[in-house]
């Protein structure tokens, strides 16, 4: 793995950890203030069931499109990878 790749992976992991930590702190503060996810959804006029249904619809739409796109992108990527000049 090149140095550039390591730096990019480190930045991605660092960002994900920061987002997770910020979310944990925000959730703890909201819990301390007696705010729940159900209350927030109710204030927005959304039920948890609608959230799950929307997520399910999104997956039902996205997965076939990802698979179809991958049938084109992956072979093209393989050909490009095989024919690029060697590094080093």
C-alpha positions as a printed Julia matrix, in Angstrom:
88×3 Matrix{Float64}:
   0.0    0.0     0.0
   1.44   3.38   -0.96
   1.96   6.19    1.51
  -0.8    8.21   -0.15
  -3.26   5.32    0.27
  -2.34   4.94    3.93
  -2.92   8.64    4.53
  -6.32   8.5     2.82
  -7.4    5.45    4.86
  -6.18   7.13    8.05
  -8.14  10.3     7.22
 -11.29   8.3     6.49
 -11.03   6.32    9.74
 -10.2    9.47   11.68
 -13.25  11.22   10.26
 -15.52   8.26   11.02
 -14.25   8.11   14.61
 -14.81  11.87   15.04
 -18.37  11.58   13.68
 -19.05   8.62   15.97
 -17.69  10.44   19.01
 -19.63  13.62   18.22
 -22.81  11.56   17.76
 -22.23   9.79   21.07
 -21.76  13.09   22.9
 -24.82  14.66   21.23
 -26.91  11.6    22.06
 -25.78  11.67   25.69
 -26.64  15.37   25.98
 -30.06  14.83   24.38
 -30.74  11.89   26.69
 -29.77  14.06   29.68
 -32.23  16.69   28.41
 -34.91  13.96   28.19
 -35.19  14.05   24.38
 -35.76  10.75   22.59
 -35.66   9.71   18.95
 -39.39   8.91   19.1
 -40.11  12.47   20.29
 -38.04  14.02   17.52
 -39.74  11.85   14.89
 -43.19  12.67   16.33
 -42.39  16.4    16.21
 -41.5   15.97   12.55
 -44.7   14.01   11.92
 -42.86  10.82   11.04
 -43.32   7.39   12.6
 -40.48   4.91   13.06
 -42.38   2.57   10.76
 -42.29   5.18    7.97
 -38.55   5.61    8.47
 -38.02   1.84    8.16
 -40.33   1.68    5.12
 -38.44   4.53    3.43
 -35.09   2.87    4.16
 -36.42  -0.41    2.76
 -37.67   1.33   -0.4
 -34.3    3.04   -0.82
 -32.48  -0.29   -0.56
 -34.92  -1.97   -2.95
 -34.17   0.79   -5.48
 -30.43   1.12   -4.87
 -29.27  -2.5    -4.75
 -30.37  -3.48   -8.28
 -28.91  -0.26   -9.66
 -25.61  -0.86   -7.86
 -25.47  -4.41   -9.21
 -26.25  -3.23  -12.75
 -23.64  -0.47  -12.59
 -21.06  -2.87  -11.18
 -21.59  -5.14  -14.21
 -20.16  -2.31  -16.31
 -17.74  -0.58  -13.94
 -15.9   -3.63  -12.56
 -14.88  -5.12  -15.95
 -13.78  -1.68  -17.2
 -11.74  -1.15  -14.02
 -10.12  -4.6   -14.42
  -9.12  -3.86  -18.02
  -7.69  -0.46  -17.07
  -5.84  -2.04  -14.13
  -4.35  -4.78  -16.32
  -3.12  -2.4   -19.02
  -1.67   0.42  -16.93
   2.1    0.7   -16.82
   3.87  -0.91  -13.85
   4.8    1.33  -10.94
   8.06   1.44   -9.2
